[in-house]
Amino acid sequence: MRDAIMPKQIVGFRRPTAKELQRAEERHRQARTIDFCTWAWGRAGQLAQALPRNLATTKGLPVEFHLLVVEPQPDGDLNAFLRTVRDRRLHVHREEWPVERRHFARMYNAAHRYGTGRVVVTLDADNIVGPKFCVACWRLVTPTSFLWGFSGDWGDGTCGRLAFDRATFWDALGGYDQALPGRVAYQDVDIVQRAKALGLRCHRVADRRIVGVALPNGKDATGAVVNLDVDGYRAANAMNRQRSKANLAAGRLVANIEP
């Protein structure tokens, strides 16, 4: 009787090949995987503190870390540190970005393009996460909703912690807006506002026990990436805020559409 219900007796059934099983396993892995996407120019000291902790606290979970190293680096510290990290979940990518080409939205998008899982997370080099944040991503991020891991304190470095369904990030939103006139600042608020305007549900999680923390990082260090001082950073932020609001008012919600 048992033989009568075995798969080999079902009409039309054939055993999958090893390659088909491998593909099915890969699809299942991608459906669960969270890709933490980071870019770094300098910041070796912060990455040396944050990255080992992030790798350790997510050990055993289906997560991957994609680090885009923006070349040329200001010194050899970052590359020296990365040579000490041994973890198969860390994928280091290197791209040449001379200072005149650097634009935060472009670099965030470049890092996200390496993600292959269902969920892509913007994780700045100074950000620290843990397993509770991963669980929140699996529970709250869908094709029609996203997670904003912002504590509510604009000065603590968590406002850019965003998790999107990968297809939604690219197909519905077009990624971060590379047309913002200032090369730094406001790109995270802009994508949040565009997502809300498109009807995506925003799950803002403010509890630091879930969203984690960020290491101290001043606007002077952030602006230095694009060769701006603090005043230049503030001017870029104001320009981008103005452009973002104009786009929202005009209904331009999908970024980077080719003319």
C-alpha positions as CSV (number, residue, x, y, z in Angstrom):
1,M,0.0,0.0,0.0
2,R,2.9,2.3,0.8
3,D,4.3,1.9,-2.7
4,A,1.0,3.1,-4.2
5,I,1.5,6.6,-2.9
6,M,5.2,6.9,-3.3
7,P,6.2,9.8,-5.7
8,K,7.6,7.4,-8.3
9,Q,4.1,6.0,-8.8
10,I,2.4,9.4,-9.5
11,V,1.6,9.9,-13.1
12,G,3.8,12.5,-14.7
13,F,6.2,12.7,-11.7
14,R,9.9,12.6,-12.4
15,R,12.7,13.0,-9.9
16,P,14.4,16.4,-10.1
17,T,17.9,16.5,-11.3
18,A,20.7,17.7,-9.0
19,K,20.9,21.0,-10.9
20,E,17.1,21.6,-10.4
21,L,17.4,20.9,-6.7
22,Q,20.3,23.3,-6.5
23,R,18.2,26.0,-8.2
24,A,15.3,25.4,-6.0
25,E,17.5,25.6,-2.9
26,E,19.0,28.9,-4.3
27,R,15.5,30.4,-4.8
28,H,14.5,29.4,-1.2
29,R,17.7,31.0,0.1
30,Q,17.1,34.2,-1.8
31,A,13.6,34.4,-0.5
32,R,14.9,34.5,3.1
33,T,18.2,36.3,2.6
34,I,18.8,39.8,3.9
35,D,21.5,41.7,2.1
36,F,23.1,44.5,4.2
37,C,24.5,47.0,1.7
38,T,27.3,49.3,2.8
39,W,29.8,51.6,1.0
40,A,32.9,53.0,2.6
41,W,35.5,55.6,1.9
42,G,37.8,55.7,4.9
43,R,35.9,54.9,8.1
44,A,38.3,52.0,8.9
45,G,38.0,52.7,12.6
46,Q,34.2,52.6,12.6
47,L,34.1,49.5,10.4
48,A,36.6,47.8,12.6
49,Q,34.2,48.2,15.5
50,A,30.9,47.7,13.7
51,L,31.5,45.0,11.1
52,P,32.9,42.2,13.4
53,R,29.9,42.8,15.8
54,N,27.4,42.6,12.9
55,L,29.0,39.4,11.6
56,A,29.0,37.9,15.1
57,T,25.5,38.7,16.2
58,T,24.0,37.5,12.9
59,K,26.0,34.2,12.8
60,G,23.8,31.4,11.6
61,L,21.2,33.6,10.0
62,P,20.6,33.8,6.2
63,V,22.2,37.2,5.8
64,E,24.9,38.6,3.6
65,F,27.0,41.7,3.8
66,H,28.0,43.6,0.7
67,L,30.7,46.2,1.2
68,L,31.5,48.6,-1.7
69,V,34.9,50.0,-1.1
70,V,35.1,53.4,-2.8
71,E,38.5,53.8,-4.4
72,P,40.8,55.5,-4.2
73,Q,40.9,55.3,-0.4
74,P,42.3,58.2,1.6
75,D,44.8,55.8,3.2
76,G,45.5,52.1,3.5
77,D,43.7,51.5,6.8
78,L,40.5,50.1,5.5
79,N,42.1,47.6,3.2
80,A,44.5,46.6,5.9
81,F,41.5,45.9,8.2
82,L,39.5,44.0,5.6
83,R,42.4,41.6,5.1
84,T,41.9,40.5,8.7
85,V,38.2,39.6,8.3
86,R,37.4,36.0,7.5
87,D,33.7,35.4,6.9
88,R,32.1,34.0,3.8
89,R,29.1,36.2,4.3
90,L,31.1,39.3,3.7
91,H,31.5,40.2,0.0
92,V,33.9,43.1,-0.7
93,H,33.5,44.9,-4.0
94,R,35.8,47.6,-5.2
95,E,34.9,50.5,-7.6
96,E,36.8,53.6,-8.7
97,W,34.9,56.7,-7.7
98,P,37.0,59.8,-8.1
99,V,35.8,62.7,-5.9
100,E,34.1,64.5,-8.7
101,R,31.8,61.4,-9.4
102,R,30.9,60.8,-5.8
103,H,27.2,61.3,-5.0
104,F,25.7,59.6,-2.0
105,A,22.6,58.4,-3.8
106,R,24.7,56.9,-6.6
107,M,27.0,55.1,-4.2
108,Y,24.1,53.7,-2.2
109,N,22.5,52.4,-5.4
110,A,25.9,50.9,-6.5
111,A,26.1,49.0,-3.2
112,H,22.5,47.8,-3.5
113,R,23.1,46.4,-7.0
114,Y,25.2,43.7,-5.4
115,G,22.3,42.4,-3.4
116,T,20.5,39.2,-4.6
117,G,18.2,38.4,-1.6
118,R,14.6,39.3,-1.0
119,V,15.4,42.2,1.4
120,V,18.0,44.9,0.9
121,V,19.1,47.0,3.8
122,T,21.0,50.3,3.8
123,L,23.6,49.8,6.5
124,D,26.0,52.7,6.9
125,A,29.6,51.9,7.9
126,D,29.0,53.2,11.4
127,N,25.8,51.2,12.0
128,I,25.4,48.2,14.3
129,V,22.6,45.7,14.0
130,G,21.7,42.3,15.5
131,P,19.3,39.3,15.2
132,K,16.2,41.3,16.4
133,F,16.6,43.7,13.4
134,C,16.8,40.7,11.1
135,V,13.6,39.2,12.5
136,A,11.9,42.6,12.1
137,C,12.9,42.7,8.4
138,W,11.4,39.2,7.8
139,R,8.2,40.1,9.5
140,L,7.6,43.7,8.2
141,V,9.3,44.0,4.8
142,T,7.0,43.0,1.9
143,P,6.5,44.1,-1.7
144,T,4.1,46.8,-0.3
145,S,5.8,47.7,3.0
146,F,9.2,48.7,4.2
147,L,11.0,49.1,7.5
148,W,12.6,52.4,8.7
149,G,14.9,51.7,11.6
150,F,15.1,55.2,12.8
151,S,15.2,55.9,16.6
152,G,13.8,59.4,16.2
153,D,17.0,61.2,17.0
154,W,18.3,62.9,13.9
155,G,21.8,63.1,15.4
156,D,22.4,59.4,16.3
157,G,23.0,58.1,12.8
158,T,20.1,55.7,12.5
159,C,17.9,57.7,10.1
160,G,19.3,56.0,7.0
161,R,18.6,52.4,8.2
162,L,16.1,51.4,5.6
163,A,15.0,47.9,4.6
164,F,13.1,47.3,1.3
165,D,11.9,44.4,-0.7
166,R,14.6,44.3,-3.4
167,A,12.1,44.3,-6.3
168,T,10.2,47.2,-4.8
169,F,13.4,49.2,-4.2
170,W,14.3,49.0,-7.9
171,D,11.1,48.6,-9.8
172,A,8.7,50.8,-7.8
173,L,11.0,53.4,-6.4
174,G,14.0,53.4,-8.9
175,G,16.4,53.4,-5.9
176,Y,17.9,56.5,-4.3
177,D,17.4,59.6,-6.4
178,Q,20.7,60.3,-8.2
179,A,19.4,63.5,-9.6
180,L,19.4,65.3,-6.3
181,P,21.6,68.4,-6.9
182,G,23.6,68.1,-3.6
183,R,26.0,65.2,-3.6
184,V,25.3,64.4,0.0
185,A,22.4,64.4,2.5
186,Y,18.6,64.0,2.4
187,Q,18.6,60.9,0.1
188,D,17.2,58.7,2.8
189,V,14.3,61.1,3.8
190,D,13.6,61.5,0.1
191,I,13.1,57.8,-0.6
192,V,11.0,57.4,2.5
193,Q,8.7,60.2,1.4
194,R,8.5,58.9,-2.2
195,A,7.7,55.4,-0.9
196,K,4.9,56.7,1.3
197,A,3.5,58.7,-1.5
198,L,3.4,55.6,-3.7
199,G,1.3,53.9,-1.1
200,L,3.9,51.7,0.6
201,R,3.4,51.2,4.3
202,C,6.2,52.5,6.4
203,H,7.0,50.4,9.6
204,R,9.1,52.8,11.6
205,V,10.8,50.9,14.4
206,A,12.4,53.3,17.0
207,D,13.3,50.8,19.7
208,R,17.1,50.8,19.8
209,R,17.0,47.2,21.2
210,I,15.7,46.2,17.8
211,V,17.2,48.7,15.3
212,G,20.6,48.8,17.0
213,V,22.8,51.9,17.3
214,A,25.3,53.9,15.3
215,L,28.8,54.9,16.2
216,P,29.5,58.7,16.5
217,N,30.1,60.3,13.2
218,G,30.1,64.0,12.5
219,K,28.8,65.9,9.5
220,D,32.4,66.9,8.8
221,A,33.5,63.3,8.2
222,T,30.4,62.7,6.1
223,G,31.0,65.8,3.9
224,A,34.7,64.9,3.5
225,V,33.7,62.0,1.2
226,V,32.6,64.6,-1.4
227,N,35.1,67.2,-0.3
228,L,32.6,69.4,1.5
229,D,33.0,71.1,4.9
230,V,30.1,71.3,7.4
231,D,28.6,74.4,5.8
232,G,28.8,72.7,2.4
233,Y,27.0,69.7,3.8
234,R,24.2,71.9,5.2
235,A,23.9,73.7,1.9
236,A,23.6,70.4,0.0
237,N,21.0,69.1,2.5
238,A,18.9,72.3,1.9
239,M,19.1,71.9,-1.9
240,N,18.1,68.3,-1.8
241,R,15.2,68.9,0.6
242,Q,13.9,71.6,-1.8
243,R,14.2,69.4,-4.9
244,S,12.6,66.4,-3.1
245,K,9.6,68.5,-2.0
246,A,9.2,69.8,-5.5
247,N,9.3,66.2,-6.9
248,L,6.7,65.1,-4.4
249,A,4.4,68.0,-5.3
250,A,4.7,67.2,-9.0
251,G,4.1,63.5,-8.5
252,R,7.6,62.5,-9.6
253,L,7.9,59.5,-7.3
254,V,10.0,57.1,-9.3
255,A,13.7,58.1,-9.4
256,N,16.3,57.7,-12.2
257,I,13.9,57.3,-15.1
258,E,15.7,57.8,-18.3
259,P,14.3,60.7,-20.4
